[in-house]
Amino acid sequence: MNINATLIGQAIWFAVFIWITMKFVWPPLQKAMADRQAQIAEGLAAAERGKHEQELAAKRSADALREAKEKSADLVAQAEKRAQQIVEEAKGTANVEKDKIVASAQAEIDQEVERAKQQLRERVAELAVAGAEKILRKEINASAHADMLVALKQDL
Amino acid sequence: MSADGGTLTTTGYIQHHLTNLTVCSDAARDAAGHCHGFWSFHLDTLVISGLLGIIVFGLMAKVAGKATSGVPGSLQNFIEMVVGMVDQQVKDTFHGKSALVTPLAITIFVWVFVMNAMDLIPVDFLPLLAGAVGINYLKAVPTTDPNLTFAMSISVFLITIYTGLKVKGFGHFMHEVFAVPFGLKLAPVNLLFRIVEEIARPISLSLRLFGNMYAGEMVFILIALLGIWQLPLALPWALFHILIITLQAFVFMMLTIVYMSMASESH
């Protein structure tokens, strides 16, 4: 173990390398590392924010969906009620109409019957006359009725 | 394998592997050509540690210069992982404000790690390669040279003192030196304690790294001496050593952070 002037040379080397590290190695690396750290922290925060926002949006969309469902159920119920109402109304109207039609038909039928009766009535005399004529033509002979006629003559 | 003398004794082999490539002026050289005295340099330590540092810190600076805060490339990702790990340790331990601590910790961890990792290159590989181009000695793992570990720990020690003075101010710093832990009445004892503590730190810091790496390298050399038996032994030791490499780099870094934290916080 002999200590000699190498000591001085090594101390100079050491100083040179400390200077290089202090001047050219550590500051840029430290800056790069700190910058990256900041970037990563920022990115993580942004991701966290995004996640939060996404949760909110999911909640909002669920709310909207539920609301829409409720609304649609309401609408359906309302429509059903209205349909029933319309059907009822239609039934009522139809009944009234039916009664009216039936009544008017009845009246017409009555009228027809009356007219037929009238016609028949008009024809009855004619028929009676015609029948009577036929009967008369067959029944009337002078001999048979001479007595009656004679009797008649005497009454006068 | 022993380039000087050409003998291949076990001791020679080990000694050869543990000798630095040393240069000095002619005045400091003895008759056998060995350098003595302070003014000589371990060229292998200086060049290998310097090259490794230039490569790895150059690469890091290049990647950092193009660093994007968007999706990082694989290399940027890897560097950020290492740097981020060190920064996390600093944040957990050091609560003061200093622009120096994190770069210092990064430098220590990365540099010590790559220098320790030279351990995993087979012990004969680089010395033989160097031998082929006429370099007789080459100690490939710079952290097995106490000069390097002491240079680092003493630098850390000086930075710690400087930080303490800067953060606390001269008065508060001096008060702490003389009045902690026993109060001003026992100022000399406090000073003595403080000196022992401050000196023990760089010594333990550097000797821990040096001792671990030196011993690990020694085991690699001994395994390499076993002939065919090195085959089943070298791999487990290398795998185990990956742990040591990382751990020693981490410990050096961690203790530096702790010392810096102690320097900038009041007791």
Interface residues (C-beta under 8 A of the other chain):
Chain A: M1 I3 N4 A5 T6 L7 I8 G9 Q10 A11 W13 F14 A15 V16 F17 I18 I20 T21 M22 F24 V25 W26 P27 P28 L29 Q30 K31 A32 M33 D35 R36 Q39
Chain B: N20 T22 C35 G37 F38 W39 S40 F41 H42 T45 L46 S49 G50 G53 F57 G58 M60 A61 A64 G65 A67 T68 S69 G70 P72 Q76 I79 E80 V83 G84 D87 A99 L100 T102 P103 L104 I106 T107 V110 W111 D145 P146 N147 L148 F150 A151 M152 I154 S155
